[in-house]
Amino acid sequence: MFSFILYIILYIMRLNKTKRKSKKRKITKKRTTKSNNKINKIFVLSFYKERREKYKKNKLYEIYEATPKTKITKKVENEYSFYHNVNRNTKLKNIAITEDHYNIWKKIIKEDLKNIVIIEDDVYIKDFKKLNNIVGDKFIYIGGELYPKIQKDIKSFKKNRLNKLKLKEGINLMSENELSMMGAFGYYIPNATIAKKLIDVIPVKNKKKTIDTELKRIRWKYPELINGYYYPALALINYDDAITGHNYKALVNKEVDKIYKNTEFEFYGRNKK
C-alpha cells in the first residue's frame, strides 16, 4: 500500500515538472517570435570620430568605422565610373563610402543578421518605435530624396509633381508613382537572403556608381528587390553635420540646402506639411 501511494506521489511530481517545462518552452518561443518583429541593429557608417559619441546613447546603434580613401586600391578605383569633372579626391572618398555599404551587406550575409538598418554618421533616427513598423521581408528606404525616373526631369518633377503626391503614413511603393530615391540616408535590409541578392546584381551596368545611384539603378531594373519607402522619413539629416561633409559643397544647391535646414528631409524633399 505504501509503495503504491509513493508511486502516485512521484508520478504527480513528474507530471507537474513536465508541465512547468512545457510552459517555459512556450514562453521562450513567444519571446523569440516577438524579437523577430523588431530592429536588431542600426549600423552607423562613421567617417568622423567626433560624431560617434551621440550614438552611444542607444544600444541599437553599432559604429562601423569607415574605410579611409587611402585604402582604395587602383583595381577597385577602376571598377567605378564618374562624371569627367569629378576630381580624384572626391572619387576616392565616394568609392570608400560605397564599398563600406557593400561590406556591411557582406557582414549581414556572413553572420546571418536579421532586421538591420544602415545609416551614415550625419543621419539620426527620429522615431525608434515607428522604426519597428518597417520590419518585413523587403528592402525599405527610411530616408532620402524622392526623384523621377529620368534625372533630367527633376526640375519639372519638383515643380509640378512632388508636392502633389498622395502618400500615406507608413510604407509606400515607388512603383505607384514611378518614383526612385536619391541619397542613401537610411535603409532597412531584412536578412542575409536580400543582402545576397543585392550584392549579386551589382554593378547593375558595366561599372559601379556611388551607393545611392547603384540602389536607384536596382530599383528600376529589379523592382522586386527595391520598391518600398517609409513616409514620413525615419532617418533624417543632421543639418550641422551634413554641411561639413565632403559632398556638401559639391552637390548641394541652395534649394536643397533650404530643405535640409527646414525639414531635414523628413518629407523626402517635399514641402513641410
VODO-796091 format. One record per residue (C-alpha): residue number from 1; residue in one letter; x, z, y. Coordinates in Angstrom, 2 decimals. Each point is the difference from the previous one (the first is absolute). Layout:
BEGIN
+-----+---+---------+---------+---------+
:   k : r :       u :       w :       v :
+-----+---+---------+---------+---------+
: NUM : A :       X :       Z :       Y :
...
+-----+---+---------+---------+---------+
This chain:
BEGIN
+-----+---+---------+---------+---------+
:   k : r :       u :       w :       v :
+-----+---+---------+---------+---------+
:   1 : M :    0.00 :    0.00 :    0.00 :
:   2 : F :    2.76 :    0.97 :    2.42 :
:   3 : S :    1.87 :   -3.25 :   -0.77 :
:   4 : F :   -3.10 :   -2.04 :    0.75 :
:   5 : I :   -0.53 :    1.74 :    3.36 :
:   6 : L :    3.67 :   -0.52 :    0.90 :
:   7 : Y :   -0.32 :   -3.68 :   -0.90 :
:   8 : I :   -3.03 :   -0.37 :    2.32 :
:   9 : I :    1.83 :    1.72 :    2.88 :
:  10 : L :    3.07 :   -2.21 :   -0.39 :
:  11 : Y :   -2.18 :   -3.11 :   -0.23 :
:  12 : I :   -1.81 :    0.88 :    3.27 :
:  13 : M :    3.32 :    0.68 :    1.74 :
:  14 : R :    1.37 :   -3.40 :   -1.08 :
:  15 : L :   -3.20 :   -1.70 :    1.11 :
:  16 : N :    0.16 :    1.58 :    3.47 :
:  17 : K :    3.68 :   -0.92 :    0.34 :
:  18 : T :   -0.78 :   -3.62 :   -0.90 :
:  19 : K :   -2.78 :   -0.10 :    2.62 :
:  20 : R :    2.33 :    1.36 :    2.68 :
:  21 : K :    2.65 :   -2.64 :   -0.82 :
:  22 : S :   -2.61 :   -2.75 :    0.03 :
:  23 : K :   -1.32 :    1.16 :    3.37 :
:  24 : K :    3.54 :    0.15 :    1.40 :
:  25 : R :    0.68 :   -3.58 :   -1.15 :
:  26 : K :   -3.18 :   -1.19 :    1.72 :
:  27 : I :    0.99 :    1.70 :    3.26 :
:  28 : T :    3.50 :   -1.48 :   -0.16 :
:  29 : K :   -1.40 :   -3.47 :   -0.63 :
:  30 : K :   -2.39 :    0.34 :    2.93 :
:  31 : R :    2.82 :    1.01 :    2.35 :
:  32 : T :    2.14 :   -2.94 :   -1.14 :
:  33 : T :   -2.83 :   -2.46 :    0.64 :
:  34 : K :   -0.52 :    1.44 :    3.47 :
:  35 : S :    3.68 :   -0.34 :    0.91 :
:  36 : N :   -0.17 :   -3.72 :   -0.86 :
:  37 : N :   -2.43 :   -0.49 :    2.87 :
:  38 : K :    2.46 :    1.19 :    2.62 :
:  39 : I :    3.06 :   -1.43 :    1.69 :
:  40 : N :    3.01 :    1.39 :   -1.85 :
:  41 : K :    2.79 :   -0.95 :    2.39 :
:  42 : I :    0.69 :   -1.62 :    3.37 :
:  43 : F :    3.40 :   -1.64 :    0.17 :
:  44 : V :    1.38 :   -0.04 :    3.55 :
:  45 : L :    2.56 :   -2.76 :    0.40 :
:  46 : S :    2.29 :    1.74 :    2.47 :
:  47 : F :    2.58 :   -1.65 :    2.25 :
:  48 : Y :    0.56 :    2.84 :    2.46 :
:  49 : K :    1.00 :    3.53 :   -1.07 :
:  50 : E :   -1.51 :    1.54 :    3.13 :
:  51 : R :   -3.47 :   -1.18 :   -1.07 :
:  52 : R :    0.03 :    1.68 :   -3.40 :
:  53 : E :   -0.75 :    3.58 :    1.01 :
:  54 : K :   -3.66 :   -0.64 :    0.80 :
:  55 : Y :   -0.65 :   -1.33 :   -3.49 :
:  56 : K :    1.07 :    3.28 :   -1.61 :
:  57 : K :   -3.27 :    1.61 :    1.09 :
:  58 : N :   -1.95 :   -1.67 :   -2.79 :
:  59 : K :    1.10 :    0.09 :   -3.64 :
:  60 : L :   -1.46 :   -3.46 :   -0.66 :
:  61 : Y :    2.73 :   -1.60 :    2.10 :
:  62 : E :    3.24 :   -0.96 :   -1.70 :
:  63 : I :    2.85 :   -1.43 :    2.06 :
:  64 : Y :    1.52 :   -3.22 :   -1.30 :
:  65 : E :    3.22 :   -0.59 :    1.90 :
:  66 : A :    0.31 :   -3.54 :    1.31 :
:  67 : T :    2.87 :   -2.22 :   -1.05 :
:  68 : P :    2.50 :   -0.68 :    2.82 :
:  69 : K :    0.22 :   -3.64 :    1.05 :
:  70 : T :    3.72 :    0.09 :   -0.86 :
:  71 : K :   -0.94 :    0.31 :   -3.68 :
:  72 : I :   -1.75 :   -3.37 :   -0.05 :
:  73 : T :    2.14 :   -2.49 :   -1.90 :
:  74 : K :    0.38 :   -3.65 :    0.86 :
:  75 : K :   -1.80 :   -0.87 :   -3.23 :
:  76 : V :   -3.09 :    2.00 :    1.02 :
:  77 : E :    0.18 :   -1.34 :    3.56 :
:  78 : N :   -0.12 :   -3.56 :   -1.34 :
:  79 : E :   -3.24 :    0.77 :   -1.83 :
:  80 : Y :   -1.80 :    0.33 :    3.37 :
:  81 : S :   -1.30 :   -2.44 :    2.58 :
:  82 : F :   -0.38 :    0.74 :    3.75 :
:  83 : Y :   -0.77 :   -1.96 :    3.15 :
:  84 : H :    3.11 :   -1.63 :    1.43 :
:  85 : N :   -0.01 :    2.21 :    3.13 :
:  86 : V :    0.19 :    3.34 :   -1.87 :
:  87 : N :    3.48 :    1.52 :    0.29 :
:  88 : R :    1.88 :    1.16 :   -3.09 :
:  89 : N :   -0.14 :    3.68 :    0.93 :
:  90 : T :   -3.81 :   -0.10 :    0.09 :
:  91 : K :   -0.07 :   -2.04 :   -3.20 :
:  92 : L :    2.07 :    2.57 :   -1.90 :
:  93 : K :   -2.11 :    2.92 :    1.23 :
:  94 : N :   -3.21 :   -1.71 :   -1.07 :
:  95 : I :    1.45 :   -1.00 :   -3.36 :
:  96 : A :    1.04 :    3.62 :   -0.62 :
:  97 : I :   -3.50 :    1.24 :    0.85 :
:  98 : T :   -1.67 :   -2.58 :   -2.22 :
:  99 : E :    2.31 :    0.65 :   -2.94 :
: 100 : D :   -0.73 :    3.73 :    0.32 :
: 101 : H :   -3.73 :   -0.68 :   -0.34 :
: 102 : Y :    0.74 :   -1.94 :   -3.18 :
: 103 : N :    2.26 :    2.80 :   -1.24 :
: 104 : I :   -2.85 :    2.48 :    0.40 :
: 105 : W :   -2.21 :   -2.34 :   -2.02 :
: 106 : K :    2.67 :   -0.08 :   -2.70 :
: 107 : K :    0.11 :    3.80 :    0.06 :
: 108 : I :   -3.77 :    0.05 :   -0.56 :
: 109 : I :    0.48 :   -2.29 :   -3.00 :
: 110 : K :    2.97 :    1.87 :   -1.46 :
: 111 : E :   -1.56 :    3.45 :    0.33 :
: 112 : D :   -3.57 :   -1.16 :   -0.71 :
: 113 : L :   -1.25 :    1.57 :    3.24 :
: 114 : K :   -3.68 :   -0.07 :    0.94 :
: 115 : N :   -1.96 :    0.13 :    3.26 :
: 116 : I :    2.88 :   -0.62 :    2.37 :
: 117 : V :   -0.07 :   -0.66 :    3.76 :
: 118 : I :    2.95 :   -1.58 :    1.83 :
: 119 : I :    0.60 :    0.33 :    3.75 :
: 120 : E :    2.96 :   -0.34 :    2.36 :
: 121 : D :    1.33 :    2.79 :    2.21 :
: 122 : D :   -1.73 :   -1.11 :    3.20 :
: 123 : V :   -3.37 :    0.48 :   -1.72 :
: 124 : Y :   -2.10 :    3.06 :   -0.80 :
: 125 : I :   -3.12 :    0.65 :   -2.09 :
: 126 : K :   -2.97 :    0.89 :    2.18 :
: 127 : D :   -2.42 :    1.39 :   -2.59 :
: 128 : F :    1.24 :    1.26 :   -3.36 :
: 129 : K :   -3.52 :    0.69 :   -1.32 :
: 130 : K :   -1.12 :   -3.58 :    0.58 :
: 131 : L :    3.24 :   -1.22 :   -1.53 :
: 132 : N :   -1.39 :    0.87 :   -3.43 :
: 133 : N :   -2.84 :   -2.50 :    0.59 :
: 134 : I :    2.40 :   -2.88 :   -0.63 :
: 135 : V :    0.83 :    1.09 :   -3.55 :
: 136 : G :   -0.86 :   -2.71 :   -2.50 :
: 137 : D :    1.65 :   -2.86 :   -1.85 :
: 138 : K :    0.80 :   -2.38 :    2.89 :
: 139 : F :    2.64 :   -0.35 :    2.72 :
: 140 : I :   -1.50 :    1.24 :    3.29 :
: 141 : Y :    1.30 :   -0.27 :    3.55 :
: 142 : I :   -0.48 :    3.18 :    2.02 :
: 143 : G :    1.53 :   -1.30 :    3.24 :
: 144 : G :    1.14 :   -3.15 :    1.74 :
: 145 : E :   -1.30 :   -2.74 :    2.27 :
: 146 : L :   -2.80 :   -2.37 :   -1.01 :
: 147 : Y :    0.98 :   -3.66 :    0.16 :
: 148 : P :   -1.63 :   -3.36 :   -0.66 :
: 149 : K :    1.20 :   -2.23 :   -2.81 :
: 150 : I :    1.86 :   -2.36 :    2.32 :
: 151 : Q :    2.65 :    1.68 :    2.19 :
: 152 : K :   -0.45 :   -2.43 :    2.89 :
: 153 : D :   -3.69 :    0.97 :    0.26 :
: 154 : I :    0.82 :    3.61 :    0.92 :
: 155 : K :   -0.87 :   -0.26 :    3.72 :
: 156 : S :   -3.37 :   -1.59 :   -0.67 :
: 157 : F :   -0.65 :    2.50 :   -2.80 :
: 158 : K :    0.68 :    3.01 :    2.23 :
: 159 : K :   -2.08 :   -1.42 :    2.84 :
: 160 : N :   -3.02 :   -1.23 :   -1.93 :
: 161 : R :   -0.18 :    1.67 :   -3.42 :
: 162 : L :    1.97 :    3.21 :   -0.40 :
: 163 : N :   -2.31 :    2.37 :    1.89 :
: 164 : K :   -3.15 :   -1.63 :   -1.41 :
: 165 : L :    0.87 :    0.66 :   -3.63 :
: 166 : K :   -2.57 :    2.19 :   -1.74 :
: 167 : L :    2.11 :    2.52 :   -1.87 :
: 168 : K :   -1.25 :    3.01 :   -1.93 :
: 169 : E :    1.72 :    3.35 :   -0.21 :
: 170 : G :    1.88 :   -0.01 :   -3.28 :
: 171 : I :    1.48 :   -2.84 :   -2.02 :
: 172 : N :   -0.64 :   -3.50 :    1.35 :
: 173 : L :    1.06 :   -3.31 :   -1.54 :
: 174 : M :    2.07 :   -2.48 :    1.99 :
: 175 : S :   -1.64 :   -2.85 :   -1.89 :
: 176 : E :   -3.34 :    0.85 :    1.64 :
: 177 : N :    1.28 :   -1.19 :    3.39 :
: 178 : E :    2.95 :   -2.21 :   -1.00 :
: 179 : L :    2.49 :    2.59 :    1.27 :
: 180 : S :    3.55 :    1.02 :   -0.76 :
: 181 : M :    2.16 :    2.91 :    1.13 :
: 182 : M :    3.24 :    0.24 :    1.93 :
: 183 : G :    2.14 :    3.10 :    0.13 :
: 184 : A :    0.68 :    2.04 :   -3.12 :
: 185 : F :   -0.95 :    3.22 :    1.83 :
: 186 : G :   -1.36 :    1.54 :   -3.16 :
: 187 : Y :   -1.37 :   -1.07 :   -3.35 :
: 188 : Y :   -1.10 :    1.37 :   -3.36 :
: 189 : I :    1.28 :   -1.00 :   -3.43 :
: 190 : P :   -2.09 :    1.47 :   -2.84 :
: 191 : N :    2.40 :   -0.31 :   -2.91 :
: 192 : A :    3.01 :   -1.65 :   -1.61 :
: 193 : T :   -2.09 :   -2.94 :   -1.21 :
: 194 : I :   -0.89 :   -1.08 :    3.54 :
: 195 : A :    3.55 :    0.64 :    1.24 :
: 196 : K :    1.33 :   -2.23 :   -2.80 :
: 197 : K :   -2.46 :   -2.78 :    0.84 :
: 198 : L :    1.10 :    0.09 :    3.65 :
: 199 : I :    3.69 :   -0.08 :   -0.91 :
: 200 : D :   -0.56 :   -2.91 :   -2.36 :
: 201 : V :   -1.50 :   -2.32 :    2.65 :
: 202 : I :    2.71 :    0.55 :    2.64 :
: 203 : P :    1.14 :   -2.20 :    1.59 :
: 204 : V :   -3.35 :   -1.74 :    0.36 :
: 205 : K :    1.80 :   -3.10 :    1.30 :
: 206 : N :    3.59 :   -1.18 :   -0.44 :
: 207 : K :    1.63 :    2.81 :    2.00 :
: 208 : K :   -0.90 :    3.57 :    0.85 :
: 209 : K :   -1.45 :    1.02 :    3.36 :
: 210 : T :   -0.31 :    3.49 :    1.49 :
: 211 : I :   -2.30 :    2.42 :   -1.80 :
: 212 : D :   -3.12 :   -0.46 :    2.17 :
: 213 : T :    0.25 :   -3.80 :   -0.15 :
: 214 : E :    0.57 :    0.04 :   -3.75 :
: 215 : L :   -3.05 :    2.23 :   -0.49 :
: 216 : K :   -2.00 :   -2.35 :    2.21 :
: 217 : R :    1.05 :   -2.94 :   -2.18 :
: 218 : I :   -1.04 :    1.89 :   -3.13 :
: 219 : R :   -3.39 :    0.70 :    1.57 :
: 220 : W :   -0.69 :   -3.74 :    0.34 :
: 221 : K :    1.54 :   -1.27 :   -3.22 :
: 222 : Y :   -0.96 :    2.92 :   -2.22 :
: 223 : P :   -3.16 :    1.55 :    1.53 :
: 224 : E :   -0.63 :    1.85 :   -3.24 :
: 225 : L :    3.11 :    2.08 :    0.82 :
: 226 : I :   -0.48 :    0.60 :    3.74 :
: 227 : N :   -3.37 :   -0.02 :    1.72 :
: 228 : G :   -1.16 :    3.48 :    1.04 :
: 229 : Y :    0.63 :    2.16 :    3.07 :
: 230 : Y :   -1.36 :    3.36 :    1.12 :
: 231 : Y :   -1.77 :    0.11 :    3.37 :
: 232 : P :    0.68 :    1.72 :    2.38 :
: 233 : A :    3.69 :    0.13 :   -0.83 :
: 234 : L :    1.43 :    3.14 :   -1.58 :
: 235 : A :    3.66 :   -0.89 :    0.64 :
: 236 : L :    0.57 :   -0.03 :    3.75 :
: 237 : I :    2.98 :   -0.89 :    2.13 :
: 238 : N :    1.78 :    2.85 :    1.76 :
: 239 : Y :    0.42 :   -1.72 :    3.34 :
: 240 : D :    3.05 :    1.97 :    1.18 :
: 241 : D :    1.82 :   -0.80 :   -3.24 :
: 242 : A :   -1.15 :   -3.62 :   -0.17 :
: 243 : I :    1.37 :   -0.93 :    3.42 :
: 244 : T :    3.49 :    1.07 :   -1.06 :
: 245 : G :   -0.02 :   -2.11 :   -3.17 :
: 246 : H :    2.31 :   -2.98 :   -0.35 :
: 247 : N :   -2.88 :   -2.53 :   -0.16 :
: 248 : Y :   -1.93 :    1.30 :    2.98 :
: 249 : K :    1.60 :   -1.89 :    2.90 :
: 250 : A :    0.32 :   -3.20 :   -1.99 :
: 251 : L :   -3.51 :   -0.19 :   -1.42 :
: 252 : V :   -2.45 :    2.01 :    2.10 :
: 253 : N :   -1.61 :   -1.58 :    3.06 :
: 254 : K :   -1.86 :    1.82 :    2.78 :
: 255 : E :   -3.41 :   -0.51 :   -1.59 :
: 256 : V :    1.06 :    1.51 :   -3.32 :
: 257 : D :    1.87 :    2.78 :    1.78 :
: 258 : K :   -3.21 :    1.03 :    1.76 :
: 259 : I :   -1.84 :    0.24 :   -3.32 :
: 260 : Y :    2.89 :    1.97 :   -1.50 :
: 261 : K :   -0.17 :    2.49 :    2.82 :
: 262 : N :   -3.77 :    0.36 :    0.23 :
: 263 : T :   -1.12 :   -0.03 :   -3.63 :
: 264 : E :    3.15 :    0.01 :   -2.16 :
: 265 : F :   -1.70 :   -2.90 :   -1.85 :
: 266 : E :   -2.72 :    2.25 :   -1.38 :
: 267 : F :   -2.30 :   -3.03 :    0.23 :
: 268 : Y :    2.49 :   -2.59 :   -1.24 :
: 269 : G :    0.50 :   -1.55 :    3.42 :
: 270 : R :   -3.66 :    0.15 :    1.05 :
: 271 : N :   -1.16 :    1.70 :    3.18 :
: 272 : K :   -0.63 :    3.73 :   -0.31 :
: 273 : K :   -3.58 :    0.67 :   -1.10 :
+-----+---+---------+---------+---------+
